[in-house]
Amino acid sequence: MLERSAEQERAKLVGLTGTEYDTQWRRWREASEAAQSAITAHAVAAGANRYELEQAVKKAVRHTDEDPAE
């Protein structure tokens, strides 16, 4: 869910400029950092490979018929 939230915030950057872009970029960055932290914590707790876990999460979130940026 955190990765999906980050993707949704990233999609909102399209067409923005100036202050609006900067504000939305910060929202995306915060959402992205939260997702990365959760992935890292889960990988450590599960003894899993962090990179492989991240790729699986991203694939699951992005494996839809629509791109939120479109």
NUTIFI-74039 format. One record per atom (N, C-alpha, C, CB): residue in one letter; x, y, z. Coordinates in steps of 0.001 Angstrom, whole numbers, plus 500000, padded with zeros to 6 digits. Glycine has a CB too. Example, Ala and Ser with C-alpha at 12.3 -4.5 7.8 and 13.67 -1.06 7.14 Angstrom:
a513190494310507800a512300495500507800a513200496700507800a511308495527509046s512850497750507080s513670498940507140s512900500030507870s514084499402505725
***
This chain:
m500818498818500000m500000500000500000m500876501265500000m499062499987501206l501981501250500702l502855502428500727l503468502687499354l503967502249501773e503849501629498656e504417501798497317e503366502356496371e504964500458496780r502135501885496484r501053502403495644r500828503885495928r499749501607495880s500870504253497187s500708505658497567s501821506513496955s500705505805499105a503043506003496994a504169506738496402a503972506904494900a505502506013496685e503496505866494240e503248505943492797e502150506951492476e502867504565492246q501131506992493306q500045507953493092q500545509386493263q498884507678494065e501392509606494250e501949510946494458e502880511328493302e502712511012495804r503639510361492786r504517510618491642r503693511025490427r505371509373491317a502583510339490220a501737510626489064a501192512055489094a500582509636489006k501015512591490280k500478513950490410k501472515028490008k500035514189491825l502731514648489775l503748515617489350l503557516074487912l505129515021489508v502881515264487116v502709515554485695v502020516900485497v501904514440485013g502655517756484728g502075519048484373g502281520162485383g500644518881484158l502855519865486519l503073520899487529l504384521623487264l503073520290488945t504440522858487689t505665523647487586t505817524499488842t505649524540486310g507004525029489005g507267525980490086g506974525441491468g506471527209489872t506322526258492267t506030525931493657t505130524707493776t505381527115494346e504150524593492871e503262523431492915e504057522141492698e502147523561491852y504992522168491767y505838521007491506y506680520680492735y506744521258490285d507311521702493303d508162521502494481d507384520893495647d508783522830494913t506182521392495872t505340520892496962t504956519439496716t504076521759497112q504534519143495485q504135517775495170q505341516844495180q503434517721493808w506492517333494733w507702516518494753w508013516108496186w508897517285494131r507878517014497140r508123516680498547r507135515612499030r508015517946499429r505871515722498610r504880514711498998r505266513344498442r503472515109498504w505685513315497174w506109512062496570w507318511498497315w506438512264495081r508292512370497604r509522511929498261r509228511330499634r510503513099498397e508336511975500387e507967511453501709e507278510096501593e507050512445502440a506384509950500635a505695508678500429a506685507602499998a504578508829499379s507611507967499145s508620507030498672s509537506584499809s509441507659497550e509943507516500645e510796507179501784e510080506241502754e511235508451502513a508796506460502965a508022505580503856a507970504167503282a506583506131504063a507766504062501980a507724502744501346a509079502051501455a507307502869499868q510150502787501197q511495502213501282q511813501748502702q512539503235500820s511429502521503679s511666502146505079s510914500871505443s511248503286506018a509675500769504989a508876499581505284a509468498342504606a507419499791504830i509923498496503376i510536497372502667i511795496920503396i510866497758501208t512617497871503799t513850497534504514t513547496820505826t514675498797504783a512608497343506591a512254496734507881a511727495318507683a511203497590508616h510895495123506692h510345493794506441h511440492826505997h509239493865505380a512327493288505141a513422492426504676a514303491988505846a514274493159503615v514618492921506725v515450492590507891v514722491593508791v515813493873508690a513464491849509075a512694490977509969a512521489573509385a511322491593510249a512378489490508074a512137488198507430a513426487516506988a511227488379506237g514542488226507106g515799487675506631g515818487531505119g516058486338507278a515092488415504449a514961488354502994a515939489307502323a513525488685502567n516171489068501057n516999489958500261n516205491234499998n517442489278498923r516712492363500452r515991493620500345r515705493994498903r516769494719501012y516680493843498036y516504494208496627y515405493354495986y517836494040495853e515456492047496214e514453491169495627e513058491481496155e514801489716495904l512963491789497438l511683492159498025l511163493453497406l511814492309499546e512033494443497269e511623495712496665e511117495497495240e512795496711496666q511832494693494466q511418494445493088q510059493736493029q512479493611492362a509830492813493936a508548492108493978a507407493064494326a508603490960494997v507656493952495278v506641494932495668v506338495859494496v507107495749496898k507369496382493857k507166497297492731k506439496607491585k508507497848492242k506801495362491326k506141494624490249k504661494440490566k506818493254490031a504356494101491806a502963493895492207a502157495183492095a502896493361493636v502750496295492487v502040497577492456v501893498083491028v502776498621493310r502937497957490261r502933498517488905r502348497577487868r504328498883488501h502051496363488263h501502495398487318h499982495571487222h501862493950487743t499609496681486628t498198496975486383t498066497419484942t497653498067487366d496857497528484484d496620497953483103d496793499438482914d495243497556482668e496824500191483990e496956501640483862e498118502160484668e495683502332484295d498778503162484134d499871503835484806d499303505091485438d501044504163483823p499475505307486735p498913506495487370p499448507793486787p499188506462488840a500565507746486087a501119508965485515a500475509346484194a502594508810485322e499670508474483643e499039508774482350e497719509445482530e498857507521481533
***
